[in-house]
Amino acid sequence: MNPVLPRFSKLSYRREPVISVLITMGIVDALIGGFDDSWSLFLVGLGTTGMALVCRWWRNQQCQPLAPEPVVQQQQQQYYLPPQPTSSTSTLPMLTIPKKKPPRG
């Protein structure tokens, strides 16, 4: 099997799950209708797939990527913590773990 197809389908389902499900439903309906000589189901499948593809194309046309805004560099850097502990803050005591005595047998 072509390794590109599973990767493409995973990306498609993650980006637009509803449209991908509609495309899959339409293709399955068209296949079932084509093999069973049920032309109404075949046409419903083609219509569903076509409408889902048109919706996907329309959404991609609306969501044009915007140009990234230039990053303004600040003159002064902001620090969230002081560089060295001050005298007002006390250091925490070291924690010691008591050694467990071996079980008596």
C-alpha positions in Angstrom: 0.0 0.0 0.0 1.2 3.5 -0.7 2.6 5.1 2.5 1.5 8.5 1.4 -2.3 7.7 1.5 -2.5 6.9 5.3 -0.5 10.0 6.1 -2.8 12.2 3.9 -5.9 10.7 5.4 -4.8 11.3 9.0 -3.9 14.9 8.2 -7.2 15.4 6.5 -9.3 14.0 9.3 -7.4 16.0 11.9 -7.9 19.3 10.0 -11.5 19.0 8.9 -13.2 16.0 10.4 -16.7 16.8 9.4 -15.9 17.4 5.7 -13.7 14.3 5.6 -16.5 12.2 7.0 -18.9 13.5 4.4 -16.4 12.8 1.6 -15.9 9.2 2.9 -19.7 8.7 3.2 -20.3 10.0 -0.3 -17.6 7.7 -1.8 -18.9 4.7 0.0 -22.5 5.4 -1.2 -21.3 5.9 -4.7 -19.4 2.6 -4.7 -22.3 0.7 -3.2 -24.8 2.3 -5.7 -22.5 1.6 -8.6 -21.9 -2.1 -7.8 -25.6 -2.7 -7.0 -26.9 -0.8 -10.0 -28.8 1.5 -7.7 -28.4 4.8 -9.6 -30.2 6.9 -7.0 -27.7 5.8 -4.3 -24.9 6.4 -6.8 -26.1 9.9 -7.5 -26.6 10.7 -3.8 -23.0 9.6 -3.1 -21.6 11.7 -6.0 -23.7 14.7 -4.8 -22.5 14.3 -1.2 -18.9 14.0 -2.2 -19.1 16.9 -4.6 -20.8 19.2 -2.0 -18.1 18.2 0.6 -15.3 19.0 -1.9 -16.9 22.3 -2.7 -17.2 23.2 1.0 -13.6 22.3 1.6 -12.5 24.4 -1.4 -14.6 27.3 -0.2 -13.2 27.1 3.3 -9.6 27.0 2.0 -10.4 30.1 -0.2 -11.7 32.0 2.8 -8.8 31.2 5.2 -5.9 32.8 3.3 -2.8 32.9 5.5 -2.1 36.3 6.9 1.4 37.8 6.8 3.1 37.4 10.1 3.4 40.6 12.1 7.0 41.8 12.7 8.2 41.2 16.2 9.1 44.4 18.1 12.1 44.0 20.2 12.0 45.5 23.6 14.7 47.8 24.9 14.7 46.2 28.4 14.4 42.5 29.2 11.8 41.5 31.7 12.8 38.9 34.3 10.3 36.9 36.2 12.7 35.9 39.0 15.4 37.9 40.7 18.9 37.0 39.5 20.1 36.1 43.0 18.2 35.3 46.2 17.8 38.3 48.4 18.3 38.4 52.1 14.6 38.6 52.8 14.0 35.1 51.3 15.3 32.2 53.3 16.6 29.1 51.8 14.6 25.9 52.3 16.0 23.2 54.5 17.4 20.1 52.9 15.0 17.2 53.0 16.4 13.9 54.2 14.8 10.6 53.7 15.1 8.3 56.7 16.5 4.9 55.9 14.1 2.1 56.3 15.1 -0.8 58.5 15.1 -4.2 56.8 12.2 -6.3 57.7 12.7 -8.8 60.5 12.5 -12.4 59.3 
